[in-house]
Amino acid sequence: MLVVLKIIGFVLWVNFLPPMANVIWGERFNRAVDGGRLWFDKQPVFGRHKTIRGILFSLLGGMVVSPLIGVSWWVCGFAALLAMVGDLLSSFIKRRFNFPSGRNVIVLDQLFESLFPTLFLSRYLEMSGLQVMPVLFFFILVAYPGACFWNFIMYRPPLENYPRTIRSTVRLREWRACHPPLARWQALFNLTSLVSHDILLTRFFKLVGLYDNGLENSLQVQVEEKSFYFPDLPEAFDGFRILLLTDLHLDGLNGLTEELGRQVETLEIDLCLIGGDIRMKTYGPMAPCLRHLRSLVSCIRSRHGIFAVLGNHDCIEMTPDLEESGLIMLINDSWEITENGSSLWLVGVDDPHYYKTHDVRLAYGDVPEAGFSIVLAHSPEAYGQAADFHARLYLCGHTHGGQICLPGRGPIFTNSRAPRFTAAGNWQYRDMTGYTSRGAGVSGIPLRFNCPGEISLLTLRRGSSTE
Protein backbone atom coordinates (compact mmCIF):
# COMPACT_ATOMS: atom_id res chain seq x y z
CA MET A 1 0.00 0.00 0.00
CA LEU A 2 2.86 2.37 0.79
CA VAL A 3 4.37 1.98 -2.67
CA VAL A 4 0.99 2.86 -4.25
CA LEU A 5 0.75 6.04 -2.17
CA LYS A 6 4.31 6.99 -3.11
CA ILE A 7 3.63 6.69 -6.83
CA ILE A 8 0.29 8.53 -6.58
CA GLY A 9 2.02 11.36 -4.75
CA PHE A 10 4.88 11.43 -7.24
CA VAL A 11 2.63 11.53 -10.31
CA LEU A 12 0.47 14.28 -8.80
CA TRP A 13 3.59 16.25 -7.93
CA VAL A 14 5.30 16.17 -11.33
CA ASN A 15 2.06 16.98 -13.16
CA PHE A 16 1.33 19.88 -10.80
CA LEU A 17 4.70 21.57 -11.40
CA PRO A 18 4.16 22.88 -14.98
CA PRO A 19 1.07 24.96 -14.07
CA MET A 20 2.89 26.07 -10.93
CA ALA A 21 5.75 27.32 -13.12
CA ASN A 22 3.18 29.40 -14.99
CA VAL A 23 2.10 31.07 -11.74
CA ILE A 24 5.71 31.83 -10.76
CA TRP A 25 7.06 33.09 -14.09
CA GLY A 26 3.95 34.03 -16.05
CA GLU A 27 4.88 34.76 -19.66
CA ARG A 28 8.63 34.54 -19.11
CA PHE A 29 10.53 31.61 -20.64
CA ASN A 30 7.25 30.04 -21.83
CA ARG A 31 8.45 28.77 -25.19
CA ALA A 32 5.91 26.28 -26.56
CA VAL A 33 7.13 22.73 -27.15
CA ASP A 34 5.70 22.73 -30.67
CA GLY A 35 7.08 26.17 -31.43
CA GLY A 36 3.63 27.29 -32.57
CA ARG A 37 3.69 24.86 -35.50
CA LEU A 38 0.53 23.38 -36.98
CA TRP A 39 -0.16 19.72 -37.80
CA PHE A 40 -1.48 18.53 -41.15
CA ASP A 41 -5.03 19.31 -39.98
CA LYS A 42 -4.06 22.98 -39.51
CA GLN A 43 -4.44 22.65 -35.75
CA PRO A 44 -1.59 23.15 -33.23
CA VAL A 45 0.55 20.09 -32.60
CA PHE A 46 0.22 20.36 -28.80
CA GLY A 47 -0.97 23.90 -28.02
CA ARG A 48 0.57 26.95 -26.40
CA HIS A 49 0.09 25.69 -22.82
CA LYS A 50 2.66 22.91 -23.31
CA THR A 51 6.00 24.62 -22.73
CA ILE A 52 9.63 23.60 -22.49
CA ARG A 53 9.77 25.47 -19.19
CA GLY A 54 7.02 23.26 -17.74
CA ILE A 55 8.80 20.06 -18.80
CA LEU A 56 12.11 21.16 -17.30
CA PHE A 57 10.41 22.24 -14.08
CA SER A 58 8.73 18.84 -13.83
CA LEU A 59 12.02 16.98 -14.43
CA LEU A 60 13.86 18.95 -11.77
CA GLY A 61 10.97 18.55 -9.33
CA GLY A 62 10.91 14.80 -9.93
CA MET A 63 14.64 14.50 -9.24
CA VAL A 64 14.36 16.51 -6.02
CA VAL A 65 11.86 14.10 -4.44
CA SER A 66 13.80 10.93 -5.35
CA PRO A 67 14.84 10.30 -1.69
CA LEU A 68 11.17 10.22 -0.70
CA ILE A 69 10.36 7.69 -3.42
CA GLY A 70 13.33 5.48 -2.60
CA VAL A 71 14.94 5.30 -6.05
CA SER A 72 17.85 7.12 -7.69
CA TRP A 73 17.53 10.65 -9.01
CA TRP A 74 17.76 9.63 -12.65
CA VAL A 75 14.92 7.11 -12.26
CA CYS A 76 12.64 9.82 -10.87
CA GLY A 77 13.79 12.24 -13.54
CA PHE A 78 13.00 9.78 -16.31
CA ALA A 79 9.63 8.97 -14.73
CA ALA A 80 8.83 12.69 -14.69
CA LEU A 81 9.82 12.89 -18.36
CA LEU A 82 7.45 10.00 -19.14
CA ALA A 83 4.66 11.86 -17.35
CA MET A 84 5.30 14.86 -19.58
CA VAL A 85 5.38 12.62 -22.67
CA GLY A 86 1.99 11.26 -21.63
CA ASP A 87 0.69 14.78 -21.12
CA LEU A 88 1.89 15.77 -24.60
CA LEU A 89 0.26 12.68 -26.10
CA SER A 90 -3.06 13.61 -24.48
CA SER A 91 -2.77 17.15 -25.85
CA PHE A 92 -1.91 15.82 -29.31
CA ILE A 93 -5.03 13.63 -29.33
CA LYS A 94 -7.22 16.47 -28.04
CA ARG A 95 -6.00 18.81 -30.78
CA ARG A 96 -6.89 16.17 -33.41
CA PHE A 97 -10.45 16.09 -32.05
CA ASN A 98 -10.56 19.93 -32.05
CA PHE A 99 -10.87 20.24 -28.28
CA PRO A 100 -9.86 23.81 -27.35
CA SER A 101 -6.51 24.25 -25.60
CA GLY A 102 -6.93 24.17 -21.83
CA ARG A 103 -10.15 22.15 -21.81
CA ASN A 104 -10.27 19.24 -19.36
CA VAL A 105 -11.31 15.85 -20.73
CA ILE A 106 -11.75 13.25 -18.03
CA VAL A 107 -9.63 10.09 -18.38
CA LEU A 108 -7.93 11.25 -21.58
CA ASP A 109 -6.17 14.09 -19.74
CA GLN A 110 -5.04 11.85 -16.88
CA LEU A 111 -4.50 8.41 -18.40
CA PHE A 112 -1.14 8.63 -20.18
CA GLU A 113 0.53 11.10 -17.80
CA SER A 114 -0.09 8.66 -14.93
CA LEU A 115 0.21 5.32 -16.78
CA PHE A 116 3.65 5.88 -18.34
CA PRO A 117 5.52 6.88 -15.15
CA THR A 118 3.66 4.27 -13.06
CA LEU A 119 4.67 1.39 -15.34
CA PHE A 120 8.27 2.60 -15.35
CA LEU A 121 8.52 3.06 -11.58
CA SER A 122 6.88 -0.32 -10.93
CA ARG A 123 10.05 -1.98 -12.21
CA TYR A 124 12.13 -0.37 -9.46
CA LEU A 125 9.65 -0.48 -6.58
CA GLU A 126 8.61 -4.15 -6.80
CA MET A 127 5.06 -3.26 -7.65
CA SER A 128 2.62 -5.81 -9.04
CA GLY A 129 0.45 -5.26 -12.09
CA LEU A 130 -2.68 -5.26 -9.92
CA GLN A 131 -1.36 -2.24 -8.03
CA VAL A 132 -1.20 -0.14 -11.19
CA MET A 133 -4.99 0.19 -11.39
CA PRO A 134 -5.44 1.84 -7.97
CA VAL A 135 -2.75 4.39 -8.91
CA LEU A 136 -4.60 5.31 -12.11
CA PHE A 137 -7.98 5.38 -10.37
CA PHE A 138 -6.93 7.64 -7.50
CA PHE A 139 -4.89 9.89 -9.76
CA ILE A 140 -7.92 10.50 -12.02
CA LEU A 141 -10.11 10.97 -8.94
CA VAL A 142 -7.85 13.75 -7.64
CA ALA A 143 -6.38 15.24 -10.82
CA TYR A 144 -9.59 15.88 -12.79
CA PRO A 145 -11.46 17.98 -10.17
CA GLY A 146 -8.16 19.63 -9.28
CA ALA A 147 -7.62 20.68 -12.91
CA CYS A 148 -11.20 21.96 -13.15
CA PHE A 149 -10.73 24.06 -10.02
CA TRP A 150 -7.38 25.36 -11.28
CA ASN A 151 -8.88 26.46 -14.59
CA PHE A 152 -11.76 28.11 -12.79
CA ILE A 153 -9.38 30.16 -10.67
CA MET A 154 -6.81 30.97 -13.34
CA TYR A 155 -8.78 31.38 -16.55
CA ARG A 156 -12.35 32.36 -15.73
CA PRO A 157 -13.49 35.61 -17.38
CA PRO A 158 -13.03 38.86 -15.41
CA LEU A 159 -15.91 40.58 -13.68
CA GLU A 160 -17.87 42.95 -15.90
CA ASN A 161 -16.37 46.45 -16.09
CA TYR A 162 -13.45 45.42 -13.86
CA PRO A 163 -10.42 47.39 -15.15
CA ARG A 164 -7.78 44.84 -14.18
CA THR A 165 -6.74 41.39 -15.29
CA ILE A 166 -8.08 38.79 -12.85
CA ARG A 167 -5.75 35.99 -11.81
CA SER A 168 -5.52 33.89 -8.68
CA THR A 169 -2.22 35.51 -7.76
CA VAL A 170 -3.82 38.96 -7.96
CA ARG A 171 -6.69 37.88 -5.73
CA LEU A 172 -4.32 36.42 -3.15
CA ARG A 173 -2.14 39.52 -3.05
CA GLU A 174 -5.09 41.88 -2.81
CA TRP A 175 -6.55 39.74 -0.04
CA ARG A 176 -3.31 39.93 1.95
CA ALA A 177 -2.87 43.66 1.43
CA CYS A 178 -6.32 45.18 1.14
CA HIS A 179 -9.03 43.01 2.67
CA PRO A 180 -10.57 45.28 5.34
CA PRO A 181 -11.71 42.48 7.71
CA LEU A 182 -8.05 41.35 7.91
CA ALA A 183 -6.72 44.78 8.87
CA ARG A 184 -5.63 43.81 12.37
CA TRP A 185 -4.04 40.60 11.13
CA GLN A 186 -2.38 41.85 7.95
CA ALA A 187 1.06 42.03 9.53
CA LEU A 188 0.89 38.26 10.11
CA PHE A 189 0.36 37.71 6.38
CA ASN A 190 3.28 40.01 5.54
CA LEU A 191 5.87 38.78 8.03
CA THR A 192 8.73 39.02 5.54
CA SER A 193 8.29 42.79 5.19
CA LEU A 194 7.75 43.23 8.92
CA VAL A 195 10.91 41.36 9.89
CA SER A 196 13.21 42.71 7.16
CA HIS A 197 12.18 46.37 7.38
CA ASP A 198 10.84 47.05 10.85
CA ILE A 199 13.23 44.81 12.73
CA LEU A 200 16.43 43.87 10.92
CA LEU A 201 17.20 46.97 8.80
CA THR A 202 15.96 49.49 11.35
CA ARG A 203 18.04 47.93 14.12
CA PHE A 204 21.08 47.67 11.87
CA PHE A 205 21.13 51.39 10.98
CA LYS A 206 20.48 52.37 14.58
CA LEU A 207 23.29 50.10 15.72
CA VAL A 208 25.83 51.67 13.33
CA GLY A 209 24.65 55.19 14.21
CA LEU A 210 23.33 56.16 10.78
CA TYR A 211 19.60 56.09 11.39
CA ASP A 212 19.12 59.77 12.32
CA ASN A 213 21.31 60.90 9.42
CA GLY A 214 19.31 58.79 6.94
CA LEU A 215 16.05 60.13 8.36
CA GLU A 216 17.23 63.70 7.88
CA ASN A 217 18.27 62.89 4.30
CA SER A 218 14.77 61.65 3.54
CA LEU A 219 13.31 65.12 4.03
CA GLN A 220 15.85 66.79 1.70
CA VAL A 221 13.63 66.50 -1.37
CA GLN A 222 15.00 68.16 -4.51
CA VAL A 223 13.23 69.61 -7.55
CA GLU A 224 14.75 68.02 -10.67
CA GLU A 225 14.13 69.99 -13.87
CA LYS A 226 14.43 68.08 -17.15
CA SER A 227 13.64 68.91 -20.79
CA PHE A 228 12.68 66.31 -23.40
CA TYR A 229 12.89 67.00 -27.12
CA PHE A 230 10.63 65.39 -29.73
CA PRO A 231 10.56 66.33 -33.42
CA ASP A 232 6.95 65.14 -33.70
CA LEU A 233 5.62 66.93 -30.62
CA PRO A 234 2.57 69.03 -31.61
CA GLU A 235 3.57 72.70 -31.66
CA ALA A 236 0.88 73.62 -29.16
CA PHE A 237 2.69 71.52 -26.53
CA ASP A 238 6.12 73.09 -27.01
CA GLY A 239 7.08 74.21 -23.49
CA PHE A 240 4.38 72.06 -21.85
CA ARG A 241 5.37 71.54 -18.16
CA ILE A 242 4.62 68.30 -16.31
CA LEU A 243 4.96 67.78 -12.57
CA LEU A 244 5.73 64.13 -11.81
CA LEU A 245 5.27 62.95 -8.23
CA THR A 246 5.72 59.28 -7.49
CA ASP A 247 6.36 56.94 -4.57
CA LEU A 248 4.92 59.43 -2.10
CA HIS A 249 4.40 57.01 0.81
CA LEU A 250 2.86 59.97 2.58
CA ASP A 251 2.02 58.23 5.87
CA GLY A 252 5.56 56.92 6.38
CA LEU A 253 7.55 60.04 7.22
CA ASN A 254 6.53 62.90 9.48
CA GLY A 255 6.90 66.26 7.80
CA LEU A 256 7.11 64.93 4.24
CA THR A 257 3.65 66.08 3.16
CA GLU A 258 4.31 69.59 4.44
CA GLU A 259 7.69 69.73 2.69
CA LEU A 260 6.24 68.56 -0.61
CA GLY A 261 3.33 71.00 -0.34
CA ARG A 262 5.70 73.89 0.34
CA GLN A 263 7.71 73.14 -2.80
CA VAL A 264 4.95 72.33 -5.29
CA GLU A 265 2.65 75.25 -4.47
CA THR A 266 5.12 77.64 -6.11
CA LEU A 267 5.44 75.64 -9.35
CA GLU A 268 3.62 76.71 -12.51
CA ILE A 269 2.61 73.55 -14.36
CA ASP A 270 0.30 72.41 -17.11
CA LEU A 271 -0.20 68.83 -15.94
CA CYS A 272 0.44 66.86 -12.76
CA LEU A 273 1.09 63.10 -12.80
CA ILE A 274 1.22 60.87 -9.73
CA GLY A 275 2.97 57.55 -10.30
CA GLY A 276 1.46 55.50 -7.49
CA ASP A 277 2.44 54.24 -4.03
CA ILE A 278 0.50 56.66 -1.87
CA ARG A 279 0.60 54.31 1.14
CA MET A 280 3.81 53.56 3.07
CA LYS A 281 3.40 49.83 3.64
CA THR A 282 2.06 47.22 1.25
CA TYR A 283 -0.60 46.47 3.87
CA GLY A 284 -2.39 48.22 6.71
CA PRO A 285 -4.90 51.07 6.96
CA MET A 286 -5.52 53.30 3.97
CA ALA A 287 -7.07 56.32 5.71
CA PRO A 288 -3.85 58.02 6.95
CA CYS A 289 -2.24 58.26 3.51
CA LEU A 290 -5.49 59.53 2.01
CA ARG A 291 -5.66 62.35 4.56
CA HIS A 292 -2.10 63.38 3.66
CA LEU A 293 -2.94 63.18 -0.06
CA ARG A 294 -5.86 65.58 0.26
CA SER A 295 -3.56 68.07 1.96
CA LEU A 296 -0.93 67.76 -0.79
CA VAL A 297 -3.44 67.99 -3.65
CA SER A 298 -4.73 71.29 -2.30
CA CYS A 299 -1.26 72.76 -2.96
CA ILE A 300 -1.07 71.71 -6.63
CA ARG A 301 -2.17 74.08 -9.37
CA SER A 302 -2.43 72.18 -12.65
CA ARG A 303 -4.22 73.57 -15.72
CA HIS A 304 -5.13 70.14 -17.07
CA GLY A 305 -5.74 68.38 -13.77
CA ILE A 306 -4.00 65.68 -11.74
CA PHE A 307 -3.77 62.15 -13.14
CA ALA A 308 -2.56 59.07 -11.32
CA VAL A 309 -1.95 55.34 -11.58
CA LEU A 310 -1.88 52.69 -8.88
CA GLY A 311 1.37 51.32 -7.47
CA ASN A 312 2.24 48.09 -5.73
CA HIS A 313 1.48 49.67 -2.33
CA ASP A 314 -1.98 50.80 -3.46
CA CYS A 315 -5.21 48.83 -3.41
CA ILE A 316 -7.85 49.18 -6.08
CA GLU A 317 -10.33 49.72 -3.25
CA MET A 318 -8.59 53.08 -2.72
CA THR A 319 -9.64 54.30 -6.19
CA PRO A 320 -12.94 56.03 -5.19
CA ASP A 321 -11.19 57.88 -2.34
CA LEU A 322 -8.31 58.85 -4.63
CA GLU A 323 -10.76 60.28 -7.16
CA GLU A 324 -12.67 62.13 -4.44
CA SER A 325 -9.32 63.66 -3.44
CA GLY A 326 -9.09 65.26 -6.89
CA LEU A 327 -7.16 62.67 -8.90
CA ILE A 328 -8.22 61.26 -12.25
CA MET A 329 -7.26 57.58 -12.07
CA LEU A 330 -6.02 55.84 -15.19
CA ILE A 331 -6.25 52.08 -14.72
CA ASN A 332 -5.27 50.65 -18.09
CA ASP A 333 -6.94 53.64 -19.69
CA SER A 334 -6.07 56.78 -21.64
CA TRP A 335 -6.99 60.46 -21.63
CA GLU A 336 -6.81 63.01 -24.43
CA ILE A 337 -5.28 66.36 -23.49
CA THR A 338 -6.02 69.17 -25.92
CA GLU A 339 -4.17 72.44 -26.37
CA ASN A 340 -5.12 74.97 -29.08
CA GLY A 341 -6.70 72.32 -31.27
CA SER A 342 -3.85 69.80 -30.92
CA SER A 343 -3.89 66.60 -28.88
CA LEU A 344 -1.55 64.68 -26.64
CA TRP A 345 -2.53 61.30 -25.23
CA LEU A 346 -1.81 60.28 -21.66
CA VAL A 347 -1.84 56.50 -21.20
CA GLY A 348 -1.93 55.08 -17.66
CA VAL A 349 -1.29 51.41 -16.91
CA ASP A 350 -1.89 49.47 -13.73
CA ASP A 351 0.94 48.19 -11.52
CA PRO A 352 3.43 46.14 -13.59
CA HIS A 353 5.54 45.08 -10.61
CA TYR A 354 3.66 43.30 -7.82
CA TYR A 355 0.09 42.80 -8.99
CA LYS A 356 1.21 42.60 -12.66
CA THR A 357 -2.18 43.89 -13.76
CA HIS A 358 -0.89 46.22 -16.46
CA ASP A 359 -2.53 45.88 -19.86
CA VAL A 360 -0.85 48.23 -22.33
CA ARG A 361 -2.98 47.02 -25.24
CA LEU A 362 -6.19 47.80 -23.37
CA ALA A 363 -4.83 51.18 -22.26
CA TYR A 364 -4.07 52.12 -25.88
CA GLY A 365 -7.53 51.08 -27.08
CA ASP A 366 -8.70 54.65 -27.82
CA VAL A 367 -5.36 56.17 -28.81
CA PRO A 368 -5.03 56.95 -32.54
CA GLU A 369 -2.14 55.22 -34.25
CA ALA A 370 -0.41 58.50 -35.09
CA GLY A 371 -1.18 60.10 -31.72
CA PHE A 372 1.67 61.48 -29.59
CA SER A 373 1.45 59.46 -26.36
CA ILE A 374 3.00 59.56 -22.90
CA VAL A 375 2.82 56.43 -20.78
CA LEU A 376 2.53 56.75 -17.01
CA ALA A 377 3.32 53.56 -15.09
CA HIS A 378 4.35 52.88 -11.55
CA SER A 379 7.52 50.99 -12.48
CA PRO A 380 9.73 50.72 -15.59
CA GLU A 381 8.78 47.07 -16.06
CA ALA A 382 6.25 47.72 -18.84
CA TYR A 383 8.74 49.68 -20.93
CA GLY A 384 9.03 47.09 -23.72
CA GLN A 385 5.29 46.85 -24.26
CA ALA A 386 4.95 50.63 -24.23
CA ALA A 387 7.62 50.89 -26.93
CA ASP A 388 5.70 48.34 -29.00
CA PHE A 389 2.80 50.80 -29.08
CA HIS A 390 5.14 53.65 -30.09
CA ALA A 391 4.98 55.59 -26.84
CA ARG A 392 7.16 58.69 -27.10
CA LEU A 393 7.76 59.21 -23.39
CA TYR A 394 7.60 56.69 -20.54
CA LEU A 395 7.36 58.12 -17.01
CA CYS A 396 7.66 55.97 -13.89
CA GLY A 397 9.17 55.54 -10.45
CA HIS A 398 9.06 52.60 -8.02
CA THR A 399 12.83 52.10 -7.77
CA HIS A 400 13.41 55.13 -5.50
CA GLY A 401 16.67 55.37 -7.42
CA GLY A 402 17.84 52.69 -5.03
CA GLN A 403 17.05 54.87 -1.95
CA ILE A 404 20.25 53.59 -0.30
CA CYS A 405 23.16 53.98 -2.72
CA LEU A 406 26.91 53.65 -2.46
CA PRO A 407 28.84 56.89 -3.13
CA GLY A 408 29.48 57.10 -6.86
CA ARG A 409 28.34 53.51 -7.39
CA GLY A 410 24.60 53.84 -7.84
CA PRO A 411 21.82 51.76 -6.27
CA ILE A 412 22.49 48.55 -4.37
CA PHE A 413 19.00 47.24 -5.13
CA THR A 414 16.42 48.55 -7.60
CA ASN A 415 13.51 46.24 -6.66
CA SER A 416 12.67 46.03 -10.36
CA ARG A 417 12.87 43.29 -12.98
CA ALA A 418 13.63 45.89 -15.65
CA PRO A 419 17.27 46.44 -16.73
CA ARG A 420 19.38 48.62 -14.45
CA PHE A 421 19.64 51.36 -17.07
CA THR A 422 16.00 52.14 -16.25
CA ALA A 423 16.65 52.46 -12.50
CA ALA A 424 16.89 56.26 -12.32
CA GLY A 425 16.90 59.36 -14.51
CA ASN A 426 16.86 59.59 -18.31
CA TRP A 427 17.09 56.50 -20.50
CA GLN A 428 16.35 55.52 -24.06
CA TYR A 429 14.77 52.37 -25.49
CA ARG A 430 14.34 52.17 -29.26
CA ASP A 431 12.43 55.33 -30.26
CA MET A 432 11.00 55.83 -26.78
CA THR A 433 12.46 58.19 -24.18
CA GLY A 434 12.12 57.11 -20.57
CA TYR A 435 12.44 58.84 -17.23
CA THR A 436 12.49 57.12 -13.85
CA SER A 437 12.03 59.38 -10.84
CA ARG A 438 13.83 58.68 -7.58
CA GLY A 439 10.48 59.25 -5.89
CA ALA A 440 9.51 61.77 -3.26
CA GLY A 441 9.02 59.44 -0.31
CA VAL A 442 10.71 56.44 1.23
CA SER A 443 9.74 52.78 1.36
CA GLY A 444 10.59 49.98 3.76
CA ILE A 445 12.61 52.11 6.15
CA PRO A 446 12.39 55.95 6.23
CA LEU A 447 16.05 56.47 5.28
CA ARG A 448 17.99 57.71 2.25
CA PHE A 449 21.71 57.71 1.56
CA ASN A 450 23.39 59.23 -1.52
CA CYS A 451 19.98 59.34 -3.21
CA PRO A 452 17.79 62.35 -2.34
CA GLY A 453 14.07 62.32 -2.88
CA GLU A 454 12.78 63.96 -6.03
CA ILE A 455 10.05 66.23 -7.33
CA SER A 456 10.29 66.00 -11.13
CA LEU A 457 9.51 69.07 -13.25
CA LEU A 458 9.56 67.99 -16.88
CA THR A 459 9.29 70.24 -19.92
CA LEU A 460 8.32 69.00 -23.40
CA ARG A 461 10.13 70.64 -26.30
CA ARG A 462 9.54 70.40 -30.02
CA GLY A 463 12.66 69.68 -32.01
CA SER A 464 15.98 67.96 -31.45
CA SER A 465 18.16 68.23 -28.35
CA THR A 466 21.13 68.94 -30.62
CA GLU A 467 19.58 72.13 -31.98
RAKAGI-V117686 format. One line per field, one symbol per residue. ss: DSSP state (H for helix, E for strand, - for the rest). A space follows every 50 residues. Layout:
ss->???
This chain:
ss->-HHHHHHHHHHHHHHHHHHHHHHHH------E-----E-----E------ EHHHHHHHHHHHHH-HHHH---HHHHHHHHHHHHHHHHHHHHHHHH---- -------HHHHHHHHHHHHHHH-------HHHHHHHHHHHHHHHHHHHHH HHHHH------------HHHHHHHHHHH-HHHHHHHHHHHHHHHHHHHHH HHHHHHH---HHHHHHHH---EEEEEEEEE----HHH---EEEEE----H HH---HHHHHHHHH----E-EEEE------------HHHHHHHHHHH--- -E---EEE-------HHHHHHHHH--EEE---EEEEEEE--EEEEEEE-- ---------HHHH---------EEEE---HHHHHHHHH----EEEE---H HH-EEE---EE--------HHH--EEEEE--EEEEE------------E- ---EEEEEEEEE-----
